[in-house]
Amino acid sequence: MAFENLSFNSISSLLETLQQRIIETDAKNEELEEEISELEQQRILNVPNNQGMNEYSSCVSWPHLTAERERAD
């Protein structure tokens, strides 16, 4: 086995390093998700004539909006 030559301390240290990297990666992912959400909101708000909201709602299933659109047609 590949781990036969590793001491208990080495394995423990390796696991600790991996756990720390996972924590750091999770924190970075959360930051990126928040940044993406903010950018999406800005993009929607920056579309002329509120077309962004129509674009967004067409991507999301909102039954009450669909019913209003059908009545308007």
Biopython code that builds the backbone (N, CA, C, O; Angstrom):
import numpy as np
from Bio.PDB.StructureBuilder import StructureBuilder

atoms = [
    (1, "MET", "N", (0.828, -1.188, 0.000)),
    (1, "MET", "CA", (0.000, 0.000, 0.000)),
    (1, "MET", "C", (0.870, 1.248, 0.000)),
    (1, "MET", "O", (1.989, 1.237, 0.513)),
    (2, "ALA", "N", (0.353, 2.307, -0.572)),
    (2, "ALA", "CA", (1.120, 3.547, -0.676)),
    (2, "ALA", "C", (1.332, 4.205, 0.683)),
    (2, "ALA", "O", (2.318, 4.916, 0.877)),
    (3, "PHE", "N", (0.425, 3.979, 1.618)),
    (3, "PHE", "CA", (0.522, 4.648, 2.913)),
    (3, "PHE", "C", (1.296, 3.841, 3.954)),
    (3, "PHE", "O", (1.472, 4.307, 5.080)),
    (4, "GLU", "N", (1.757, 2.652, 3.607)),
    (4, "GLU", "CA", (2.453, 1.808, 4.580)),
    (4, "GLU", "C", (3.694, 2.477, 5.141)),
    (4, "GLU", "O", (4.015, 2.285, 6.314)),
    (5, "ASN", "N", (4.393, 3.250, 4.342)),
    (5, "ASN", "CA", (5.630, 3.875, 4.779)),
    (5, "ASN", "C", (5.412, 5.201, 5.506)),
    (5, "ASN", "O", (6.357, 5.762, 6.060)),
    (6, "LEU", "N", (4.217, 5.690, 5.510)),
    (6, "LEU", "CA", (3.934, 6.948, 6.194)),
    (6, "LEU", "C", (3.687, 6.688, 7.674)),
    (6, "LEU", "O", (3.008, 5.728, 8.037)),
    (7, "SER", "N", (4.227, 7.525, 8.506)),
    (7, "SER", "CA", (3.987, 7.388, 9.937)),
    (7, "SER", "C", (2.615, 7.959, 10.276)),
    (7, "SER", "O", (1.995, 8.660, 9.476)),
    (8, "PHE", "N", (2.162, 7.643, 11.478)),
    (8, "PHE", "CA", (0.873, 8.159, 11.932)),
    (8, "PHE", "C", (0.875, 9.683, 11.920)),
    (8, "PHE", "O", (-0.119, 10.303, 11.542)),
    (9, "ASN", "N", (1.989, 10.291, 12.331)),
    (9, "ASN", "CA", (2.085, 11.753, 12.354)),
    (9, "ASN", "C", (1.981, 12.331, 10.951)),
    (9, "ASN", "O", (1.365, 13.378, 10.750)),
    (10, "SER", "N", (2.580, 11.653, 9.986)),
    (10, "SER", "CA", (2.514, 12.135, 8.608)),
    (10, "SER", "C", (1.081, 12.109, 8.093)),
    (10, "SER", "O", (0.621, 13.057, 7.457)),
    (11, "ILE", "N", (0.387, 11.023, 8.370)),
    (11, "ILE", "CA", (-1.002, 10.900, 7.918)),
    (11, "ILE", "C", (-1.868, 11.936, 8.621)),
    (11, "ILE", "O", (-2.716, 12.575, 7.997)),
    (12, "SER", "N", (-1.652, 12.099, 9.915)),
    (12, "SER", "CA", (-2.412, 13.082, 10.677)),
    (12, "SER", "C", (-2.170, 14.487, 10.133)),
    (12, "SER", "O", (-3.104, 15.277, 9.994)),
    (13, "SER", "N", (-0.922, 14.788, 9.831)),
    (13, "SER", "CA", (-0.574, 16.095, 9.276)),
    (13, "SER", "C", (-1.203, 16.290, 7.901)),
    (13, "SER", "O", (-1.700, 17.370, 7.585)),
    (14, "LEU", "N", (-1.178, 15.244, 7.092)),
    (14, "LEU", "CA", (-1.781, 15.305, 5.764)),
    (14, "LEU", "C", (-3.282, 15.563, 5.862)),
    (14, "LEU", "O", (-3.821, 16.397, 5.135)),
    (15, "LEU", "N", (-3.953, 14.847, 6.760)),
    (15, "LEU", "CA", (-5.394, 15.037, 6.940)),
    (15, "LEU", "C", (-5.708, 16.453, 7.424)),
    (15, "LEU", "O", (-6.679, 17.066, 6.978)),
    (16, "GLU", "N", (-4.892, 16.962, 8.328)),
    (16, "GLU", "CA", (-5.095, 18.318, 8.825)),
    (16, "GLU", "C", (-4.941, 19.339, 7.699)),
    (16, "GLU", "O", (-5.718, 20.288, 7.594)),
    (17, "THR", "N", (-3.929, 19.131, 6.862)),
    (17, "THR", "CA", (-3.713, 20.023, 5.722)),
    (17, "THR", "C", (-4.896, 19.970, 4.763)),
    (17, "THR", "O", (-5.359, 21.004, 4.283)),
    (18, "LEU", "N", (-5.381, 18.769, 4.487)),
    (18, "LEU", "CA", (-6.529, 18.620, 3.584)),
    (18, "LEU", "C", (-7.772, 19.296, 4.159)),
    (18, "LEU", "O", (-8.507, 19.969, 3.437)),
    (19, "GLN", "N", (-8.002, 19.116, 5.451)),
    (19, "GLN", "CA", (-9.161, 19.750, 6.081)),
    (19, "GLN", "C", (-9.068, 21.270, 5.989)),
    (19, "GLN", "O", (-10.064, 21.943, 5.725)),
    (20, "GLN", "N", (-7.870, 21.806, 6.207)),
    (20, "GLN", "CA", (-7.687, 23.255, 6.124)),
    (20, "GLN", "C", (-7.943, 23.754, 4.703)),
    (20, "GLN", "O", (-8.569, 24.795, 4.503)),
    (21, "ARG", "N", (-7.455, 23.004, 3.729)),
    (21, "ARG", "CA", (-7.680, 23.401, 2.329)),
    (21, "ARG", "C", (-9.163, 23.361, 1.986)),
    (21, "ARG", "O", (-9.656, 24.225, 1.261)),
    (22, "ILE", "N", (-9.872, 22.370, 2.498)),
    (22, "ILE", "CA", (-11.318, 22.269, 2.247)),
    (22, "ILE", "C", (-12.035, 23.477, 2.843)),
    (22, "ILE", "O", (-12.915, 24.056, 2.207)),
    (23, "ILE", "N", (-11.658, 23.856, 4.061)),
    (23, "ILE", "CA", (-12.264, 25.024, 4.709)),
    (23, "ILE", "C", (-11.997, 26.280, 3.890)),
    (23, "ILE", "O", (-12.898, 27.090, 3.671)),
    (24, "GLU", "N", (-10.752, 26.441, 3.438)),
    (24, "GLU", "CA", (-10.395, 27.610, 2.628)),
    (24, "GLU", "C", (-11.161, 27.626, 1.306)),
    (24, "GLU", "O", (-11.624, 28.677, 0.862)),
    (25, "THR", "N", (-11.291, 26.459, 0.682)),
    (25, "THR", "CA", (-12.008, 26.356, -0.591)),
    (25, "THR", "C", (-13.487, 26.674, -0.406)),
    (25, "THR", "O", (-14.079, 27.381, -1.222)),
    (26, "ASP", "N", (-14.084, 26.156, 0.662)),
    (26, "ASP", "CA", (-15.492, 26.453, 0.940)),
    (26, "ASP", "C", (-15.719, 27.947, 1.143)),
    (26, "ASP", "O", (-16.697, 28.508, 0.648)),
    (27, "ALA", "N", (-14.809, 28.585, 1.875)),
    (27, "ALA", "CA", (-14.934, 30.026, 2.116)),
    (27, "ALA", "C", (-14.818, 30.797, 0.804)),
    (27, "ALA", "O", (-15.578, 31.736, 0.567)),
    (28, "LYS", "N", (-13.880, 30.408, -0.042)),
    (28, "LYS", "CA", (-13.697, 31.077, -1.335)),
    (28, "LYS", "C", (-14.925, 30.863, -2.222)),
    (28, "LYS", "O", (-15.374, 31.791, -2.894)),
    (29, "ASN", "N", (-15.466, 29.645, -2.223)),
    (29, "ASN", "CA", (-16.670, 29.369, -3.011)),
    (29, "ASN", "C", (-17.831, 30.245, -2.562)),
    (29, "ASN", "O", (-18.582, 30.759, -3.391)),
    (30, "GLU", "N", (-17.977, 30.416, -1.259)),
    (30, "GLU", "CA", (-19.060, 31.254, -0.742)),
    (30, "GLU", "C", (-18.880, 32.703, -1.196)),
    (30, "GLU", "O", (-19.844, 33.356, -1.595)),
    (31, "GLU", "N", (-17.641, 33.203, -1.134)),
    (31, "GLU", "CA", (-17.362, 34.563, -1.605)),
    (31, "GLU", "C", (-17.707, 34.709, -3.085)),
    (31, "GLU", "O", (-18.314, 35.698, -3.494)),
    (32, "LEU", "N", (-17.316, 33.720, -3.878)),
    (32, "LEU", "CA", (-17.573, 33.780, -5.314)),
    (32, "LEU", "C", (-19.064, 33.705, -5.617)),
    (32, "LEU", "O", (-19.546, 34.393, -6.516)),
    (33, "GLU", "N", (-19.802, 32.876, -4.876)),
    (33, "GLU", "CA", (-21.245, 32.787, -5.078)),
    (33, "GLU", "C", (-21.920, 34.126, -4.775)),
    (33, "GLU", "O", (-22.824, 34.545, -5.497)),
    (34, "GLU", "N", (-21.480, 34.795, -3.706)),
    (34, "GLU", "CA", (-22.034, 36.109, -3.373)),
    (34, "GLU", "C", (-21.706, 37.123, -4.463)),
    (34, "GLU", "O", (-22.555, 37.929, -4.844)),
    (35, "GLU", "N", (-20.476, 37.080, -4.962)),
    (35, "GLU", "CA", (-20.066, 38.007, -6.019)),
    (35, "GLU", "C", (-20.866, 37.761, -7.299)),
    (35, "GLU", "O", (-21.285, 38.710, -7.961)),
    (36, "ILE", "N", (-21.075, 36.504, -7.643)),
    (36, "ILE", "CA", (-21.865, 36.164, -8.832)),
    (36, "ILE", "C", (-23.293, 36.677, -8.668)),
    (36, "ILE", "O", (-23.864, 37.243, -9.601)),
    (37, "SER", "N", (-23.861, 36.482, -7.498)),
    (37, "SER", "CA", (-25.225, 36.946, -7.242)),
    (37, "SER", "C", (-25.329, 38.461, -7.395)),
    (37, "SER", "O", (-26.275, 38.968, -7.998)),
    (38, "GLU", "N", (-24.353, 39.177, -6.848)),
    (38, "GLU", "CA", (-24.350, 40.636, -6.975)),
    (38, "GLU", "C", (-24.226, 41.062, -8.435)),
    (38, "GLU", "O", (-24.914, 41.983, -8.875)),
    (39, "LEU", "N", (-23.358, 40.400, -9.180)),
    (39, "LEU", "CA", (-23.182, 40.741, -10.594)),
    (39, "LEU", "C", (-24.441, 40.452, -11.398)),
    (39, "LEU", "O", (-24.798, 41.222, -12.290)),
    (40, "GLU", "N", (-25.118, 39.346, -11.090)),
    (40, "GLU", "CA", (-26.365, 39.028, -11.788)),
    (40, "GLU", "C", (-27.428, 40.081, -11.491)),
    (40, "GLU", "O", (-28.161, 40.493, -12.390)),
    (41, "GLN", "N", (-27.514, 40.515, -10.243)),
    (41, "GLN", "CA", (-28.486, 41.549, -9.885)),
    (41, "GLN", "C", (-28.173, 42.855, -10.602)),
    (41, "GLN", "O", (-29.081, 43.526, -11.094)),
    (42, "GLN", "N", (-26.899, 43.220, -10.664)),
    (42, "GLN", "CA", (-26.506, 44.441, -11.371)),
    (42, "GLN", "C", (-26.835, 44.338, -12.854)),
    (42, "GLN", "O", (-27.310, 45.299, -13.458)),
    (43, "ARG", "N", (-26.581, 43.177, -13.436)),
    (43, "ARG", "CA", (-26.861, 42.982, -14.862)),
    (43, "ARG", "C", (-28.349, 43.140, -15.124)),
    (43, "ARG", "O", (-28.742, 43.782, -16.098)),
    (44, "ILE", "N", (-29.171, 42.569, -14.276)),
    (44, "ILE", "CA", (-30.621, 42.660, -14.446)),
    (44, "ILE", "C", (-31.079, 44.110, -14.324)),
    (44, "ILE", "O", (-31.916, 44.568, -15.101)),
    (45, "LEU", "N", (-30.529, 44.831, -13.349)),
    (45, "LEU", "CA", (-30.938, 46.222, -13.135)),
    (45, "LEU", "C", (-30.414, 47.157, -14.211)),
    (45, "LEU", "O", (-30.999, 48.216, -14.437)),
    (46, "ASN", "N", (-29.337, 46.797, -14.873)),
    (46, "ASN", "CA", (-28.727, 47.672, -15.874)),
    (46, "ASN", "C", (-29.305, 47.502, -17.277)),
    (46, "ASN", "O", (-28.908, 48.226, -18.190)),
    (47, "VAL", "N", (-30.224, 46.570, -17.470)),
    (47, "VAL", "CA", (-30.814, 46.366, -18.790)),
    (47, "VAL", "C", (-31.858, 47.457, -19.022)),
    (47, "VAL", "O", (-32.711, 47.677, -18.163)),
    (48, "PRO", "N", (-31.809, 48.153, -20.178)),
    (48, "PRO", "CA", (-32.759, 49.240, -20.459)),
    (48, "PRO", "C", (-34.211, 48.767, -20.463)),
    (48, "PRO", "O", (-34.505, 47.624, -20.814)),
    (49, "ASN", "N", (-35.109, 49.663, -20.067)),
    (49, "ASN", "CA", (-36.560, 49.429, -20.098)),
    (49, "ASN", "C", (-36.988, 48.216, -19.285)),
    (49, "ASN", "O", (-37.997, 47.580, -19.591)),
    (50, "ASN", "N", (-36.224, 47.900, -18.258)),
    (50, "ASN", "CA", (-36.569, 46.795, -17.361)),
    (50, "ASN", "C", (-36.672, 45.458, -18.085)),
    (50, "ASN", "O", (-37.349, 44.552, -17.600)),
    (51, "GLN", "N", (-36.021, 45.316, -19.228)),
    (51, "GLN", "CA", (-36.040, 44.042, -19.943)),
    (51, "GLN", "C", (-35.339, 42.961, -19.137)),
    (51, "GLN", "O", (-35.631, 41.775, -19.289)),
    (52, "GLY", "N", (-34.424, 43.368, -18.291)),
    (52, "GLY", "CA", (-33.686, 42.404, -17.478)),
    (52, "GLY", "C", (-34.595, 41.615, -16.576)),
    (52, "GLY", "O", (-34.414, 40.409, -16.411)),
    (53, "MET", "N", (-35.574, 42.277, -15.987)),
    (53, "MET", "CA", (-36.495, 41.571, -15.116)),
    (53, "MET", "C", (-37.314, 40.575, -15.911)),
    (53, "MET", "O", (-37.568, 39.464, -15.444)),
    (54, "ASN", "N", (-37.731, 40.959, -17.112)),
    (54, "ASN", "CA", (-38.471, 40.026, -17.956)),
    (54, "ASN", "C", (-37.591, 38.840, -18.328)),
    (54, "ASN", "O", (-38.045, 37.696, -18.339)),
    (55, "GLU", "N", (-36.325, 39.126, -18.633)),
    (55, "GLU", "CA", (-35.392, 38.056, -18.982)),
    (55, "GLU", "C", (-35.202, 37.120, -17.800)),
    (55, "GLU", "O", (-35.196, 35.899, -17.956)),
    (56, "TYR", "N", (-35.046, 37.707, -16.604)),
    (56, "TYR", "CA", (-34.835, 36.895, -15.414)),
    (56, "TYR", "C", (-36.061, 36.044, -15.116)),
    (56, "TYR", "O", (-35.942, 34.848, -14.850)),
    (57, "SER", "N", (-37.235, 36.656, -15.159)),
    (57, "SER", "CA", (-38.436, 35.916, -14.801)),
    (57, "SER", "C", (-38.771, 34.850, -15.831)),
    (57, "SER", "O", (-39.466, 33.884, -15.516)),
    (58, "SER", "N", (-38.284, 35.012, -17.064)),
    (58, "SER", "CA", (-38.532, 33.967, -18.050)),
    (58, "SER", "C", (-37.670, 32.745, -17.782)),
    (58, "SER", "O", (-37.974, 31.648, -18.251)),
    (59, "CYS", "N", (-36.589, 32.935, -17.026)),
    (59, "CYS", "CA", (-35.713, 31.818, -16.681)),
    (59, "CYS", "C", (-36.203, 31.098, -15.433)),
    (59, "CYS", "O", (-35.782, 29.977, -15.148)),
    (60, "VAL", "N", (-37.092, 31.746, -14.690)),
    (60, "VAL", "CA", (-37.569, 31.194, -13.435)),
    (60, "VAL", "C", (-39.046, 30.875, -13.596)),
    (60, "VAL", "O", (-39.780, 31.624, -14.240)),
    (61, "SER", "N", (-39.471, 29.797, -13.029)),
    (61, "SER", "CA", (-40.871, 29.413, -13.119)),
    (61, "SER", "C", (-41.661, 30.130, -12.031)),
    (61, "SER", "O", (-41.621, 29.742, -10.864)),
    (62, "TRP", "N", (-42.374, 31.172, -12.423)),
    (62, "TRP", "CA", (-43.210, 31.922, -11.507)),
    (62, "TRP", "C", (-44.633, 31.880, -12.053)),
    (62, "TRP", "O", (-44.970, 32.666, -12.938)),
    (63, "PRO", "N", (-45.470, 30.986, -11.547)),
    (63, "PRO", "CA", (-46.817, 30.802, -12.111)),
    (63, "PRO", "C", (-47.644, 32.079, -12.146)),
    (63, "PRO", "O", (-48.368, 32.302, -13.116)),
    (64, "HIS", "N", (-47.563, 32.925, -11.121)),
    (64, "HIS", "CA", (-48.392, 34.138, -11.118)),
    (64, "HIS", "C", (-47.961, 35.100, -12.218)),
    (64, "HIS", "O", (-48.799, 35.818, -12.763)),
    (65, "LEU", "N", (-46.666, 35.131, -12.560)),
    (65, "LEU", "CA", (-46.215, 35.990, -13.655)),
    (65, "LEU", "C", (-46.661, 35.430, -14.999)),
    (65, "LEU", "O", (-47.057, 36.179, -15.893)),
    (66, "THR", "N", (-46.597, 34.131, -15.135)),
    (66, "THR", "CA", (-47.024, 33.492, -16.376)),
    (66, "THR", "C", (-48.508, 33.760, -16.612)),
    (66, "THR", "O", (-48.915, 34.050, -17.736)),
    (67, "ALA", "N", (-49.314, 33.663, -15.560)),
    (67, "ALA", "CA", (-50.750, 33.908, -15.685)),
    (67, "ALA", "C", (-51.016, 35.355, -16.082)),
    (67, "ALA", "O", (-51.896, 35.617, -16.902)),
    (68, "GLU", "N", (-50.264, 36.301, -15.510)),
    (68, "GLU", "CA", (-50.439, 37.713, -15.865)),
    (68, "GLU", "C", (-50.070, 37.958, -17.324)),
    (68, "GLU", "O", (-50.750, 38.715, -18.017)),
    (69, "ARG", "N", (-49.014, 37.332, -17.787)),
    (69, "ARG", "CA", (-48.607, 37.491, -19.189)),
    (69, "ARG", "C", (-49.678, 36.946, -20.127)),
    (69, "ARG", "O", (-49.976, 37.556, -21.153)),
    (70, "GLU", "N", (-50.256, 35.799, -19.777)),
    (70, "GLU", "CA", (-51.278, 35.197, -20.630)),
    (70, "GLU", "C", (-52.514, 36.089, -20.684)),
    (70, "GLU", "O", (-53.133, 36.220, -21.739)),
    (71, "ARG", "N", (-52.882, 36.706, -19.552)),
    (71, "ARG", "CA", (-54.034, 37.603, -19.530)),
    (71, "ARG", "C", (-53.767, 38.846, -20.364)),
    (71, "ARG", "O", (-54.674, 39.371, -21.010)),
    (72, "ALA", "N", (-52.526, 39.317, -20.352)),
    (72, "ALA", "CA", (-52.169, 40.522, -21.104)),
    (72, "ALA", "C", (-52.219, 40.272, -22.606)),
    (72, "ALA", "O", (-52.488, 41.190, -23.381)),
    (73, "ASP", "N", (-51.964, 39.047, -23.017)),
    (73, "ASP", "CA", (-51.985, 38.715, -24.449)),
    (73, "ASP", "C", (-53.405, 38.620, -24.894)),
    (73, "ASP", "O", (-53.668, 38.350, -26.066)),
]
sb = StructureBuilder()
sb.init_structure("model")
sb.init_model(0)
sb.init_chain("A")
sb.init_seg("    ")
for serial, (resi, resn, name, xyz) in enumerate(atoms, 1):
    if name == "N":
        sb.init_residue(resn, " ", resi, " ")
    sb.init_atom(name, np.array(xyz, "f"), 0.0, 1.0, " ", f" {name:<3s}", serial, name[0])
structure = sb.get_structure()
